Each structure stands twice: as C-alpha cells, then as structure tokens.
C-alpha cells in the first residue's frame, strides 16, 4: 500500500485502506497478546509444578522419616534431584515464545529449500552454433489439466526473423519460456541445430541466447554493471557501442555520473522507457546467436520505438530472432509471422500473405489499423 499509494489516492481508497490496515493490525494485536500470555504463563506454571513437587517430596519424606523408614539425608537428596529434574524444563518454558517464533520461521525456510531445483540435465554443447530452431509436436501445461500449447510445430532457420503474434494468453511467451528451459515440455521436443535442448548444457544454452522481457528487470547497481550483466568481461568500447545501438547513450551521458550512475531501487530514478532501453543494450552486448524480444518496445513512445527498430535491424543480422509483439507495425518485415490462437498455430506466412488470407491476422491488423488493408 505504501509503494502504491498514488494508486490508492487516485481511486479514492484511503478510508477502505485504513480499515483494512486497522483490521490486520487488530488481528496481529490479538494474536500477539495470546502469544505473550502463553509464553509468559509457562514460567510461573512450571514453577508451581516444581514447588508442588517439592511439597509432595517433603511431606511424604517427613512422614516416612517419622516412621523410621528413611533418613533425613535421603529426603534432602530427593529434594535436590527434584529441583535438578525441573530446572531444564523451567528454562525451556521460559523460551517458549522464542521457540514458537523460530519454528514458524523455520517452516518458511524449509518450504523454500524443499522447492524443486531447475532441471540440470544435459552435458552437450554445439560448436559453431548456427541457430536453427525446431519445435516438434510440443504440448505443455503450467498446471495439470490446463493445457497451454497444443501440438505446436515451428521451424526457424538460422538468421530468420520470426514474429509471434496473437491475443493475450495465446501462448506466445510460453514458447520463449520453453526455449530457455525455464519449463520443460510435457511432450514433443525442441531442437537447436538438430540437438534436443534437454541434452544441451542449460548454462551454455542461456549463454548463447539473449532475451529482452516485457517486464524490465534492472539491479540496484551502476548503469555500467547493468549493461555488462550478460557479459561482465566486455570492454568499455563494447558497452558504449551497445548503448548507442540501444539508443540509451544520450540519456546516460546526461546523467550526473554517466555510466557510473547508481540506479536506485532497481531503476526507480529512470523512466520505464529508459529502463527498457538499458535492457535492450544488455542484450546487445551479450552478442547472442539467438535473440528473443518479448514486447521489447512496448514501454517506449513511438519516436523512440522507431529508433530502436532501426538499431535492432542491424542487431538481428546473422542472428535467429524470435519477436513477440502486439504492435503489428513492428513486425511487418519479419520473414515469417506465426499467428497463435488458444495455444495453437492459426496461420503462418509473411505480412502480405496473411493479409490476403483475411483470417486471424487480418482481423488483428484491421483492429489496429482500421481502414488500411496494406
């Protein structure tokens, strides 16, 4: 609520937010009082039990001593034993509240530790990688029973520029997630230069693939380190070239400390468009064989977008490129446009071919450019 306070104010939700906060605070207070009562009562309770044990030992010991059954020394020894037995229990009882807090924290830690690791299968690498990609009869679902991709097939030749378009939720980003091995396919296979990606080293695969996601991710570090994140050993000239290609050199040089400027709160001191430009520069400097652009220009204005498109034309030369886009104007020059619809391939072809078919792509295009057929 604090980080999104502008949204709270914009929708006039102040009073509702206060009530929700008060309700949560009251619930926390009640639970805190219960915890303090239980934690505070354990010590006195155990002391009462210990003292009761002392009384019982003393009373029965006195009775047996009067009857000549035991001596005073035996009674004294039993009293000491009873105290020594109850002392560690009393000490544990005093720590009851701390123990419960520790157990609650441990449950969260172990829940995280028990999460399955990424699939690290594969030990092969491809020498002189060309960048041919094949999706063959791929089926996938994030959750059992809720399938996302159905018998997906796609052949991407080295150096081709492939665009994936379709409505939200049609499976475009899922294809990229599978190619990067963020998830494993349910059935079918994905090949790079004829080798199943499950047989390739995961780290090698990602090293040779650069991705610009729709959600920009920067780190609270210098601009230089953010750009060089995908290739830490890159020299400054490569960084300057990547910044020029990503059209971010101008605003970086205007910054107080230039490339040494520290980004606050993962880029909070930059506009959303500027963060996206830095993200693109990071992909440029990585010099990948496969380039993935997931709505790479969705957060920039039209003028900046045109500059990025011009730069990406040079970047995508001799590289296999997968482009996910909602703005159809950005992918009209793609070698192949793949139209997705509910996890299936609805149409494939060039921009002109798909318009002539007047199918799903034509409908999408006309919704953005009403009245224009070419």
C-alpha positions as CSV (number, residue, x, y, z in Angstrom):
1,X,0.0,0.0,0.0
2,X,2.9,2.3,0.7
3,X,4.6,1.7,-2.6
4,X,1.3,2.0,-4.4
5,X,0.0,5.0,-2.5
6,X,-0.6,7.0,-5.7
7,X,-3.0,4.3,-7.0
8,X,-4.8,4.3,-3.6
9,X,-5.2,8.1,-3.8
10,X,-6.2,8.1,-7.5
11,X,-9.1,5.6,-6.8
12,X,-10.0,7.3,-3.5
13,X,-9.5,4.2,-1.5
14,X,-7.9,5.9,1.6
15,X,-10.7,5.0,4.1
16,X,-11.0,1.5,2.8
17,X,-7.2,1.0,3.1
18,X,-7.2,2.4,6.6
19,X,-10.0,0.0,7.6
20,X,-8.1,-3.0,6.1
21,X,-4.9,-1.9,7.8
22,X,-6.7,-1.5,11.2
23,X,-8.3,-4.9,10.8
24,X,-4.9,-6.6,10.1
25,X,-3.3,-4.7,13.0
26,X,-6.1,-5.7,15.4
27,X,-5.8,-9.3,14.4
28,X,-2.0,-9.1,14.9
29,X,-2.5,-7.5,18.3
30,X,-4.9,-10.2,19.4
31,X,-2.5,-13.0,18.3
32,X,0.4,-11.2,19.9
33,X,-1.4,-10.9,23.2
34,X,-2.3,-14.6,23.1
35,X,1.3,-15.5,22.4
36,X,2.6,-13.3,25.2
37,X,0.0,-14.8,27.6
38,X,1.0,-18.3,26.7
39,X,4.7,-17.5,26.7
40,X,4.5,-15.6,30.0
41,X,2.4,-18.2,31.8
42,X,4.7,-21.1,31.1
43,X,7.3,-20.0,33.6
44,X,5.0,-19.4,36.6
45,X,3.2,-22.6,35.7
46,X,6.3,-24.7,35.7
47,X,7.4,-23.0,39.0
48,X,4.1,-24.0,40.6
49,X,4.6,-27.6,39.4
50,X,8.2,-27.6,40.7
51,X,7.1,-26.2,44.1
52,X,4.3,-28.7,44.2
53,X,6.8,-31.5,43.7
54,X,8.9,-30.0,46.5
55,X,5.9,-30.1,48.9
56,X,5.0,-33.6,48.0
57,X,8.6,-34.9,48.5
58,X,8.9,-33.0,51.8
59,X,5.5,-34.2,53.1
60,X,6.0,-37.8,52.3
61,X,9.6,-37.7,53.3
62,X,8.7,-36.3,56.7
63,X,6.0,-39.0,57.1
64,X,8.5,-41.8,56.2
65,X,11.2,-40.3,58.4
66,X,8.9,-40.1,61.5
67,X,8.1,-43.8,60.9
68,X,11.8,-44.6,60.7
69,X,11.6,-45.8,57.1
70,X,14.2,-43.3,55.7
71,X,16.7,-40.8,56.9
72,X,16.8,-37.0,56.6
73,X,19.7,-37.4,54.2
74,X,17.6,-39.4,51.7
75,X,14.9,-36.7,51.9
76,X,17.4,-34.0,51.2
77,X,18.8,-36.0,48.2
78,X,15.3,-36.4,46.7
79,X,14.6,-32.7,47.1
80,X,17.8,-31.9,45.2
81,X,17.0,-34.5,42.5
82,X,13.5,-33.0,42.0
83,X,15.0,-29.5,41.6
84,X,17.6,-30.6,39.1
85,X,14.9,-32.5,37.1
86,X,12.6,-29.5,36.9
87,X,15.3,-26.8,36.2
88,X,15.9,-27.6,32.4
89,X,12.1,-27.8,31.9
90,X,11.7,-24.4,33.5
91,X,14.4,-22.9,31.3
92,X,12.8,-24.4,28.2
93,X,9.4,-23.0,29.3
94,X,10.9,-19.5,29.7
95,X,11.9,-19.7,26.0
96,X,8.6,-21.0,24.8
97,X,7.7,-17.8,22.8
98,X,11.1,-17.6,21.1
99,X,10.9,-21.3,20.2
100,X,7.5,-20.9,18.6
101,X,8.7,-17.9,16.6
102,X,11.8,-19.8,15.5
103,X,9.6,-22.8,14.4
104,X,7.4,-20.5,12.3
105,X,10.4,-19.0,10.6
106,X,12.0,-22.4,10.0
107,X,8.8,-23.7,8.3
108,X,9.1,-20.9,5.8
109,X,12.8,-21.5,5.2
110,X,12.4,-25.3,4.8
111,X,9.4,-24.7,2.5
112,X,11.7,-22.7,0.2
113,X,14.5,-25.3,0.5
114,X,12.1,-28.1,-0.4
115,X,11.2,-26.4,-3.7
116,X,12.5,-28.5,-6.7
117,X,15.6,-27.3,-8.4
118,X,15.8,-26.5,-12.1
119,X,16.2,-29.4,-14.4
120,X,20.0,-29.5,-15.0
121,X,20.1,-32.4,-17.4
122,X,22.3,-32.2,-20.5
123,X,26.1,-32.0,-20.9
124,X,26.5,-31.3,-24.7
125,X,27.5,-28.1,-26.4
126,X,27.2,-27.1,-30.1
127,X,30.4,-26.0,-31.8
128,X,29.9,-23.3,-34.4
129,X,26.3,-22.9,-33.5
130,X,24.1,-21.8,-36.4
131,X,20.8,-21.0,-34.6
132,X,18.3,-23.3,-36.4
133,X,15.4,-24.0,-34.0
134,X,12.7,-26.7,-34.4
135,X,9.5,-27.1,-32.3
136,X,8.1,-30.5,-32.9
137,X,4.7,-31.6,-31.6
138,X,5.2,-29.7,-28.4
139,X,2.4,-29.9,-25.7
140,X,2.7,-28.0,-22.5
141,X,0.7,-27.0,-19.4
142,X,1.7,-25.0,-16.4
143,X,-0.9,-26.8,-14.3
144,X,-2.2,-30.3,-14.8
145,X,-5.4,-30.3,-16.8
146,X,-5.0,-26.7,-18.1
147,X,-3.1,-27.1,-21.3
148,X,-1.4,-24.0,-22.8
149,X,0.2,-25.4,-26.0
150,X,-1.4,-28.0,-28.3
151,X,0.8,-29.9,-30.8
152,X,2.9,-26.8,-31.6
153,X,5.2,-27.1,-34.6
154,X,7.6,-24.4,-35.9
155,X,10.7,-24.5,-38.0
156,X,13.1,-21.5,-37.7
157,X,16.1,-21.3,-39.9
158,X,19.4,-19.7,-39.0
159,X,19.2,-15.9,-39.4
160,X,15.5,-15.7,-39.8
161,X,13.3,-13.2,-38.1
162,X,10.2,-14.9,-36.7
163,X,7.3,-12.9,-35.2
164,X,4.8,-14.4,-32.8
165,X,1.5,-12.6,-32.6
166,X,-1.9,-13.3,-31.1
167,X,-4.2,-12.4,-28.4
168,X,-3.2,-12.3,-24.7
169,X,-2.9,-15.8,-23.3
170,X,-2.5,-17.5,-26.7
171,X,0.9,-19.0,-25.6
172,X,3.5,-16.6,-27.2
173,X,5.6,-16.1,-24.1
174,X,5.2,-19.7,-23.1
175,X,7.2,-20.7,-26.3
176,X,10.0,-18.5,-25.2
177,X,9.9,-20.0,-21.6
178,X,10.2,-23.5,-23.1
179,X,13.1,-22.5,-25.4
180,X,15.0,-21.0,-22.5
181,X,14.3,-24.1,-20.4
182,X,12.5,-22.2,-17.7
183,X,10.0,-25.0,-18.0
184,X,10.1,-28.5,-19.6
185,X,7.7,-29.6,-22.3
186,X,5.1,-32.2,-21.4
187,X,5.6,-34.0,-24.7
188,X,7.3,-33.3,-28.0
189,X,10.8,-31.8,-28.4
190,X,12.6,-28.6,-29.1
191,X,15.8,-28.8,-31.2
192,X,18.7,-26.4,-31.8
193,X,20.8,-27.3,-34.8
194,X,19.3,-30.8,-34.6
195,X,20.1,-31.4,-30.9
196,X,17.4,-31.7,-28.3
197,X,17.7,-28.8,-25.8
198,X,17.3,-31.3,-23.0
199,X,20.7,-32.8,-24.0
200,X,22.4,-29.4,-24.1
201,X,24.0,-27.7,-21.1
202,X,21.5,-25.4,-19.6
203,X,24.0,-22.7,-18.8
204,X,25.5,-22.9,-22.3
205,X,22.0,-22.6,-23.9
206,X,21.3,-19.4,-22.0
207,X,24.7,-18.0,-22.6
208,X,24.1,-18.2,-26.3
209,X,20.6,-16.7,-26.0
210,X,19.7,-13.1,-25.1
211,X,16.2,-12.2,-24.1
212,X,14.5,-8.8,-23.6
213,X,11.4,-9.4,-21.5
214,X,8.3,-7.4,-21.4
215,X,8.9,-6.7,-17.7
216,X,12.1,-4.8,-17.4
217,X,14.5,-6.1,-14.7
218,X,17.4,-3.9,-13.5
219,X,19.5,-4.1,-10.4
220,X,20.4,-1.5,-7.8
221,X,23.9,-1.1,-9.2
222,X,25.7,1.2,-11.7
223,X,24.4,1.6,-15.3
224,X,27.7,0.1,-16.4
225,X,27.2,-3.1,-14.4
226,X,23.6,-3.4,-15.6
227,X,24.6,-3.2,-19.2
228,X,27.5,-5.6,-18.8
229,X,25.4,-8.0,-16.7
230,X,25.2,-10.6,-19.6
231,X,28.9,-10.2,-20.4
232,X,30.9,-9.0,-17.4
233,X,34.3,-9.2,-19.2
234,X,33.2,-6.8,-22.0
235,X,35.3,-3.7,-22.5
236,X,34.1,-0.2,-22.3
237,X,34.1,0.3,-26.1
238,X,31.7,-2.7,-26.4
239,X,29.5,-1.1,-23.7
240,X,29.5,2.3,-25.5
241,X,28.6,0.6,-28.8
242,X,25.7,-1.4,-27.1
243,X,24.4,1.8,-25.5
244,X,24.4,3.5,-28.9
245,X,22.6,0.6,-30.5
246,X,20.0,0.6,-27.8
247,X,19.5,4.3,-28.1
248,X,20.3,4.9,-24.4
249,X,23.8,6.6,-24.8
250,X,22.3,10.1,-24.8
251,X,20.4,10.0,-21.5
252,X,23.3,8.0,-19.9
253,X,25.8,10.7,-20.8
254,X,23.5,13.4,-19.5
255,X,23.4,11.7,-16.1
256,X,25.5,13.1,-13.3
257,X,28.0,10.3,-13.2
258,X,27.4,8.9,-16.7
259,X,27.9,5.1,-16.8
260,X,28.9,5.1,-13.1
261,X,25.4,6.4,-12.1
262,X,23.9,4.1,-9.5
263,X,20.3,3.1,-10.1
264,X,18.1,3.5,-7.1
265,X,15.6,0.8,-6.2
266,X,16.3,-1.2,-9.4
267,X,16.0,1.8,-11.7
268,X,13.4,3.9,-9.9
269,X,15.3,7.1,-10.9
270,X,14.7,6.3,-14.6
271,X,11.6,6.3,-16.7
272,X,10.0,3.0,-17.7
273,X,11.1,3.6,-21.3
274,X,14.7,4.3,-20.2
275,X,14.8,1.1,-18.2
276,X,13.7,-0.8,-21.3
277,X,16.4,0.8,-23.4
278,X,19.0,-0.3,-20.9
279,X,17.6,-3.8,-21.0
280,X,18.0,-3.8,-24.8
281,X,21.6,-2.6,-24.5
282,X,22.3,-5.5,-22.2
283,X,21.0,-7.9,-24.8
284,X,23.2,-6.2,-27.5
285,X,26.4,-6.6,-25.6
286,X,25.8,-10.3,-24.9
287,X,26.2,-10.9,-28.7
288,X,23.9,-13.9,-28.8
289,X,23.2,-16.4,-31.6
290,X,19.5,-16.4,-30.7
291,X,17.8,-13.2,-29.8
292,X,14.4,-13.1,-28.1
293,X,12.4,-9.9,-27.9
294,X,9.2,-10.2,-25.8
295,X,7.4,-6.9,-26.3
296,X,10.8,-5.2,-26.3
297,X,9.4,-1.8,-27.4
298,X,6.0,-1.9,-25.5
299,X,7.1,0.7,-22.9
300,X,8.6,3.4,-25.2
301,X,7.0,6.1,-27.2
302,X,6.5,5.9,-31.0
303,X,9.6,8.1,-31.8
304,X,11.9,6.1,-29.5
305,X,10.4,2.9,-30.8
306,X,11.3,3.8,-34.4
307,X,14.9,4.5,-33.3
308,X,15.1,1.1,-31.5
309,X,13.6,-0.7,-34.5
310,X,16.3,0.8,-36.8
311,X,19.0,-0.3,-34.4
312,X,17.6,-3.8,-34.0
313,X,17.7,-4.3,-37.7
314,X,21.5,-4.3,-37.5
315,X,21.5,-6.3,-34.3
316,X,19.4,-9.1,-35.8
317,X,21.6,-9.6,-38.8
318,X,23.1,-13.2,-38.9
319,X,21.1,-14.0,-35.8
320,X,18.0,-16.1,-35.3
321,X,15.4,-13.8,-33.8
322,X,12.1,-14.5,-32.1
323,X,9.9,-11.4,-31.7
324,X,6.7,-11.3,-29.6
325,X,4.7,-8.3,-30.4
326,X,1.2,-6.8,-30.0
327,X,2.0,-3.8,-32.2
328,X,1.8,-5.3,-35.6
329,X,3.6,-2.3,-37.2
330,X,6.9,-3.5,-35.6
331,X,6.9,-7.0,-37.2
332,X,5.7,-6.3,-40.8
333,X,9.2,-7.0,-42.2
334,X,9.5,-10.4,-40.4
335,X,10.5,-13.4,-42.6
336,X,7.6,-15.5,-41.1
337,X,4.7,-14.3,-38.9
338,X,3.2,-17.0,-36.7
339,X,-0.3,-16.3,-35.5
340,X,-1.2,-18.0,-32.3
341,X,-4.7,-18.7,-31.1
342,X,-5.5,-20.5,-27.9
343,X,-2.2,-22.4,-27.9
344,X,-2.3,-23.5,-31.5
345,X,-0.8,-22.2,-34.7
346,X,-3.6,-20.5,-36.6
347,X,-1.7,-19.1,-39.5
348,X,1.8,-18.7,-40.8
349,X,3.2,-16.6,-43.6
350,X,4.6,-13.1,-44.5
351,X,2.7,-9.9,-43.7
352,X,1.3,-9.7,-47.3
353,X,0.4,-13.4,-47.5
354,X,-1.6,-13.3,-44.2
355,X,-3.5,-10.1,-45.2
356,X,-4.6,-11.8,-48.4
357,X,-5.9,-14.8,-46.5
358,X,-8.2,-12.4,-44.5
359,X,-8.0,-14.7,-41.5
360,X,-7.0,-14.2,-37.9
361,X,-4.0,-12.0,-38.7
362,X,-6.2,-9.8,-41.0
363,X,-8.6,-9.3,-38.1
364,X,-5.9,-8.3,-35.7
365,X,-4.3,-6.0,-38.2
366,X,-7.6,-4.3,-39.1
367,X,-8.4,-3.8,-35.4
368,X,-5.2,-1.7,-35.1
369,X,-5.3,0.0,-38.5
370,X,-8.9,0.3,-39.3
371,X,-9.5,1.0,-43.0
372,X,-5.9,0.0,-44.1
373,X,-5.5,-3.3,-45.9
374,X,-1.9,-3.0,-46.8
